[in-house]
Amino acid sequence: MELAPPILKAIAEQGYTTPTPIQQQAIPVILQGRDILAGAQTGTGKTAGFALPLLQLLQNQPRPTLPRPTRVLVLVPTRELASQVYESFKAYGRHLPFITEQIFGGVNINTQIKRLAKGADILVATPGRLLDLMYQKKVDLSQVQHFVLDEADRMLDMGFIKDIRKIIQALPDKRQNLMFSATYEKEIKVLASQLLHDPVEVSVARDNKAADKIKQTIYPVSKEDKRELLSWLIGHGHWQQVLIFVRTKHGADRLVRQLIKDGIRSIALHGNKSQAARNRALQAFKQGEVTALVATDIAARGLDIEQLPHVVNFDLPSVAEDYVHRIGRTGRAGHEGEAISLVSPEEAYLLHGIEKLLKTKLPRVADTGYAPVSLDNIKKPASKPRPRRAGGAQKKNW
């Protein structure tokens, strides 16, 4: 693929020998300087698909003096993904003289300002913190040559579209644009038409298709029996590593307390925790110090855990697309994985939405060991009216 020896050396040191399909398609196009619209599920190697050719394009240029102008800007939706992309650039560029920095919220902005004093050839950023630093004139994007919008669909889901447009306005008109998205919703196509110039489209999986190497199973079970069933699955299966998704931060903390009582080493990962605490939780999980990582959807994207064998949806996501992103934490880079969803009758309508998206009915376990429940009623349960405070317009009826 016409990559320089220092880059090939770094790839070999990572233990990679053969490019993935998205890398085979994207790298030559990016090296040609073309804009690209890439559809790739998580775990397909898409980060290397843009990091490797961008490092090569920088390598082809004379090295600028300090402070380094930012020539590559990678915009990502979450802190976790920022760290993952940053580490990838550092690993693949370890034998090259480039400065790579990452900026995101939740940590001291002054520390990041100090780190940016020497400039950065490659800057990986989340939109909010990048705008903060732009307003303080601590970041100059006037010399950006390559702009990467990673996980564009997630960006839109999280309401970043206005921030993205402000950042794009600060970029030079003449630049290469690379846009990566797991799904091609209508809004993504509109954004692509505005951002990209005569793009090459590449795709390695049909829209919203879950990874082929992930075994997906549904356990119909009452809400009250979920925790006990989860503990049994972990213990009976001798699981050493499982990522468990819940809907709320309080639900994550509560489930961790319950699993610890059951003798399962567990830790929570959610937005109420500081960045340092989130890093510690993830590190403890990766190093095998805890068995269960209980996370909200903040971890659905950007977590890169090698050969993660099990993902459990303790609560189904309220957005069907998030199911694909959640289970995509396993079955990565050609490895097999298992995704189990514990589904109560109240969540049957959410399961129906997921199966409609995937265009397939997911297999159910006939005998869970608990009282059988039906998932046939796919009508959304009516929300219970919230009680009014005393003194409100509505008279209390005890």
N, C-alpha and C positions, 0 to 999 in steps of 0.2 A: 504493500500500500504506500510505498515511497515515504516511509517514516524514517527519521534520522536515527543513527545508531544509539545515541543516548536515550531516546524514547523506547526503542526496541529493547534496550538493556533493562530499563525500568519495567517494561511489560513482562519480560522473562523473570525478573525478580519477584513479580507478583504471582508467578506460576501459571500465567496464561500462555497458550500456544496457538489457539484458533479463534478468530473473531466470531462474535455472535452474528445472527442475521442482520440486526439493526446496524451493527458496526460495519458489516460488509457493504450495506447500502449507503449509509450516511457518510462514512469517512471520505470516500473518493469525491463525493459531491461537495462536501465542505472544503476539501483541499482545492477544488476548482474555484472557490470563492462565491458559489451560488447560494442564494437563500434556500432554506429548507423548511418544509412542514412535515414533521415526523410523528407518526402514530405508533406508539410503543408502550406496551404494558410495563409496569414496574417489574424489575428483576430480569430485564432482557439485556442489560449491559448498555443502556442508552447513555449513561454518564460518560463512559469511556468513548462512546460513539461521537461525542462532541469535544471532549477534553483532549483526546489524542490529536485530532487534526488541528485544533486551535493552537496547541503547543507547537506543532510542526510549522504552522503559518507564522508564529512569533519567532521561531528559530530561523526562519528564512530572512528575517529583517536584521538590520544593525541594532546592537544593543544600545538603548537610550541611556542618558546620564541621569543621576539622581536630581530631584525626586522623580521617580518613574511615572510617566503618564499612564493612566489606565487605558489599555488597548482592548481588553476583553472584559465585558460585564455580563455576569450570569445572575439573572433574577429568579429567585425561588420563593415558594410560599411560606415555608416554615424554618425555624431555627435548626431543627434536626436535619432537614434536607440541605440547608446551607453548610452545616458541618460535614455532611457526607460528601458533597460536591467539592468542598474545599480540600478535604483529605485526599480525594481522588486526584485533583490537580497536583497536590504536593507529592503524591506517590509517583505519578507518571512523569512529573517534571523534576524529580529529585536530582537528576544529573544535568539539569539545565539551570542557567543563571537568573531565573525569573523570580520576582517577588509576587507571592499570592497572599491575599488577605480575605477575611470574611467579616461581615458586619451584620448584626441582627439585634433586635430588642431584647430586653430582659437582663442585660448586663451593663456595666458602667460605660457610658458613652465616651468619657474622657480617656479611658484606656484604649478604646478603638481609635480615637483621634491621634493619640501618641503613635500608635502602630502605623497609622496612615501618613505620618510625617515624611517617610521615605518614598511615599507613593506606592503604587501597586500595579504591576503589569496586568494581573488578573484579579478581579474583584468579584467575590460571590456575596450577594446581599439579599435581604428581605426588603420589601418595598418601603415599609414604614420607617425603619431606621435609616435607610439610604436617603429618603427625603429629608429626614432630620439633619443629616450631615450635609446634604446639598444646601439646605436653607442657611446653615452655619458657614457655608463656603469652605468646608473641610474636604469636600470631594469635588473633583473636576472631571466631568464626563465629555468634555469637548473633543477629546482625541480617541474616543472609543471607535475601534474598527470592526469589532465583532460583538454582537448583542445576542445573548441566549435567553429566551423566555422558557424556563423549564416548568413542567407540570402546569401548563396554561389553564387547563380545565379546573384544576384545584384553585388557581389564582382567582378565577371568576367566581367559583363557589364561595370563596372567602371574602368576596366583595372588594377585591384589590384593583378593579378595572380603572377607577379614577386615578389611583396612585401610579398605575402602569403608564397611563397616558401622560401624566406629568413628567415621568422619568424619560419617556420616549422623546418628549419635546426638548429635553436637555441634550439629546444625543445629536451628533452631526448627521446630516442628511445622507452622506455617502458612507455606508457601512454594510456589513453582512449581517443578516438576521436569521437566527435559528430558533424555530419554535417547536417544542415537544409537548405532546398531549396524549394522555391515555385514551381519551374519548374525543369524538368529533361532533359535539353538540352544535346547534345552530349558532350560538354566541361565539364559539371558537372559530367557526368559518368566517363570521363577520370580522372578528379581530384579525384573523390571518389575512383577509383581503385588504385590510387597512395597513398592516405592518409589513407584509412580505412583498417583495418585488420579483415577479416571475419565478415563483418557488418551484423546486423539485419536491414532489410528494413521495414519501417513502412510508411503508407500513409493514409491520411484521405480524399483526394479528387483527382479526376483524374487531370492529368496535365492541368494547365492553366484554370481550371474551376472556373468561378466567383462564389462567395458565393451565395448559393441558396436563401437566405433571402433578396437579393438586387433586387429591381425592377429597371430594366434598360430601358431607353427610349431615342429615338433619335429624336431631333428636327431639321429637315432640314430647314436651314435658311441662308440667304446671310451673308457674313462677316460683312457688314455694319450694319445689323440689330441685331447682336448678343448681344451687350451691352444693348440695349433697351429691348430686350426680357428677358435677364437675370434679369434686374431690375424689370420687370413686374412679373416674376415668384417669386422673393423674396417677393415683396410687396403683390401681390395677394394671395400668399400662406401663408402669415404671417410667413415666415421662421424666426426662431430665431438663427439658426446656420447653415452655409453652407461653405464647403471647395471647393474652385474654383481653378481648375488647368489651367495654361497657359503655353505656350511654352518657353517664354523668361523672363528674369529679367526685362527688360524695359517694356515688355508687362504687367507684374504684376503691376509695379508702375503706368503705364498709366491707367489700369483698376481700380485700387484703387481710383485714382483721379476722374474718371468718376462716380464710384459708390457713392463716398462721395457727389458729386454734386447732385446725385439723392436722397440724404437723407439716404443712407444706410451706417451704421458704418462699416468701412472696414480697413484692414491692410494687408501689404504684407509680405511674408516670402520667401526669396531667398538667394542665396550664396553671394551676394554683401553686405549683412548686417552682422554686427559683431555677434558673438555668443550671447552676452548679448542682443542685439536688437532682435535676433531671439527668445531667451527665453522669452523676454517681449511680443513679438507678440503672441506667442503660449499661454502664460499665460492669456493675455487679451481675447483671443478667448475662452479658456477653461472656464474662469470665466464669460463669457457672456457680457463682456464690448464692444465687437464688434460682429457684426452679420456675416460678411464675411471675411474669411481668404483666400487671393489670393496667391497661391503658385506655384512655379516651381516644377519640379520632385524631387528636393532635399527633398521635404516633402512626396513623394509618399510612402516611407517606413519609419518605425520607429515612425510615429506619432501615439500616443495612446490616442484617445479622446473617452471617454465613451459615448455610445449611440448617436454618430453623425448621425443626420437624413438624411442629404443631401450632396451629392458630385456632382459637376458640372464640366464637361470637357468643358471649354470655347474654348480651342484648343485641338484637338485630339493629343495624343502622337505620335511621329514619330516611336516608337518601340511598336509593338502590345502588347507585354508582359506587358509593363508599364500601359496599360489600366486596367489590372487585379489588379495590385498593387495599382493604384489610387483609383479605386472604392472600394477596400478592406478596405479603411478607414471607410466605413459605413458598416452596417450589421454585426457588430462584436459581438462575444460572445453570439450568439443566438438572438440578437436584429434585427428588420427589418430596412432596409434602402432604400434610393432612389438614383439612379445614373442617371443623365441627361447629355446627350452630345449634344452640339450645333454644328451641322456639316454643313459646307458650301460646295458648289460643288467642290471647290479646295481640300477638304479633303476627298472626296468620296473614293479615293484609300486607304487612311489610314483606313477608316471604313471597307472597304472590307477585309483588312488584319486582323483587329480585329475579324470580324465575321468568317473568315477562321480559326483563332486560336481557337475561342470558339466553332466552329462547329455549329453555329446557327445564324439565321438572327434576329437582334435586332428590336423590334417594333418601327415603325415610327409614329409620330404625324401627322395626315393628314392635319389638319388646325392649323397652328401656329399663325394665325392672321396677318401674313405678306405675301408678294408676294411668291407664291409657287416656290420652286427650286427643281431641279432634282439631285439625288445622284446616277444616273445610270451609269455615265461615270467614270469607275474605273481606267482609265489610269492616271498615274502620270503626272501632268502638267509639261511641259518643263520649266526648270529654265531659268529665264531671264538673258542674259549676263550682267555682271557688266560693267558699263562704264569705259573706261580707263582714266587715268589722262592726263592732257594736257602735251604735250611733249613726249607722248608714241609713240609706233611704229604705232598705228592706227590713221589715220587722222580723225579729228572730222567732222561729216557731219551734219551741222545744217539745 
